[in-house]
Amino acid sequence: MSCIAGIISLDGDTIEPTTLQAMLDTMTPRAPDGNHAWHDNSIGLGHAYLRLSLAGDEEITASNEYVLVADARIDDQKALRERLRQCGEQVSSQATDAQLILHAYHVWGENCLAYLIGDFSFALWDSRQRKLFCARDHLGLRPFFYALTPHHLVLASDLDALLEHHPLSRELNNGFLADFLIFGGTADPALTVYQHMHRLPPAHKLVVEYGGAVKISRYWALSPDSEPDLRPPRECEEAFTSIFMQAVGDRVREKSVALELSGGMDSGAIAVALSELLQERPFDILTHTNISPKLMPNDREGEFATLTARHLGLHHQLWLIDSPPFYRWLDTDLATAEPVGSIDLASSQELMAHLNNRGIRVLLTGQLGDALFAGQNYYRRLAKQGRMLHIAREVWRAARYKGSLRGLGLRSSLLGIKSTSAWRPELPRWLKEGFANEVNAQQRWVTCWESWENANGLGGQFSAGWLPSLFEGYNTLKMPIVTRHPFSDIRLLEFMLNVPNAEVIGKKLLRETLGKKLPPEVRCRAKTPLNGDPVREQLADKHFRQQASTMLEHVEDYVNTVDFNEVFNDFCAGAGVESTWSSVLMATPLALDFWLKTHKK
């Protein structure tokens, strides 16, 4: 994996190589193993390297016609090689991820994206057509930022790298700031904190054609009306197990990996898959669980995670995160490219540094396990096809497993009726009136909450505009660690899109396959909500409250500090305890203040 950067002149003028080199140097913390730049008059591309294997990763990949820089891990490589060979392409069995992208482009052109799956962002220069072709993977697992000026397009894996192109304006995007303050993030996958810098949304390609025309378009979307899977339960379980094992296996190529292990089934299933992969080839696994006895004394995640690790014979570590939340906010090594509302940046950085010191550069997570088992209008699709007997059979199976007809989603799936109205808080009163009017904060508030409310079912959650921020959060601290999320595998996603509701409820499909190899206490454990509100506990800490009283001077253009301090004091006294959302709204103004202070420096 690598960080990438590029500059192309839209006028055909010669680019400045020193700017490209400065962009690469900026990304050294995430990719510390050297960098290399290529340029040819009006185009320049560069790689900053993060070596993940003893053999190392390829440098800039080039042929007589193409030059490619890629931050990529391509899945299902055997099938891709076979498909390419059927088209007459000579492909080595040892072809790297980047070489496979080049082969695919040589055979299919821009349509190669129909055949590539995995985690990737790349920029490819086609010298024959004088065209720059860029793309980001289906879900936005790898970052891709870009900016347009009257004369250049600039791209990079890190937002900070774009700032090295000094003609770019650093004007802040007030819409993004408003979304961050009132929602902790934005529902628009193209926005960044800067007005003139952008994210390439997931499943999109960007093409700069000869003459300077720039085109951005979507190349993939979920197909919620695809054919329902009607195979028998046993065959469904076998198919799921096969795809899941492949999803985990494709994400473990290195000699050492770490796994975020909770006390539940999602990351537990990944641990099972890793233990089985160990029987095929040797590699080191470190599992770890974040614990906070001070903030959440009744939390049992560490206990159940330890049970899983011991049961599977995996080395496990408990990581203590009881330190105050912002005790290192003024440290420059916690400065981030965009404001971050997380209270545990310091603890996260310490953990990442610990993994890196142990020679581990790949971290697996169980993220999106709940989303994958959220179901997707299965009954409605059967009804459209007139398969009423199939509906009756599937309802019977689901009710038999669950013990009740309640919670099967019949009303919402068949009739479109929501069982309960969505909870939605009021717009925070501490937002400064002039700023709120300028950005139409009330409408942004509604849009953000609607994006959350509409993210129901598998399709809604995996299509949500805020999804890429989940993955980008792991890159926030610019550590040389690559995160991989097996539940984000496109093969798994498209399979689960068509699975009967009876296999989804209670994660039956997972529970009856890999879950069977977990300890009974874990396999039979009910879904457990977060035990307590650690954000509230830390924000209300008396030492932090003293520190917070000296903050907010940098957000006075956006926040009515008098109103905020009143709300904050009420919060510390226990107001809003019924919802953890109150904690989010207390953290964001403080986080933005810190970021603006760092930004101005």
Secondary structure, 3 states (H helix, E strand, C coil): CEEEEEEEECCCCCCCHHHHHHHHHHCCCCCCCCEEEEEECCEEEEEEECCCCCCCCCCCEECCCEEEEEEEEECCHHHHHHHHHHCCCCCCCCCCHHHHHHHHHHHHHHHHHHCCCEEEEEEEEECCCCEEEEEECCCCCCCCEEEECCCEEEEECCHHHHCCCCCCCCCECHHHHHHHHHHCCCCCCCCCCECCEEECCCCEEEEECCCCCEEEEECCCCCCCCCCCCCCHHHHHHHHHHHHHHHHHHCCCCCEEEEECCCCHHHHHHHHHHHHHCCCCCCEEEEEEEECCCCCCCCCHHHHHHHHHHHHCCEEEEEECCCCCCCCCCCHHHCCCCCCCCCCHHHHHHHHHHHHHCCCCEEECCCCHHHHCCCCCHHHHHHHCCCHHHHHHHHHHHHHHHCCCCCCCHHHHHHCCCCCCCCCCCCCCCECHHHHHHHCHHHHHHHHHHHHHCCCHHHHHHCCCCHHHHHHHHHCCCCCCEEECHHHCHHHHHHHCCCCHHHHHHHHHHHCCHHHHCCHHHHCCCCCCCCCCHHHHHHCCHHHHHHHCCCCHHHCCCECHHHHHHHHHHHHCCCCCCCCHHHHHHHHHHHHHHHHHHHHC
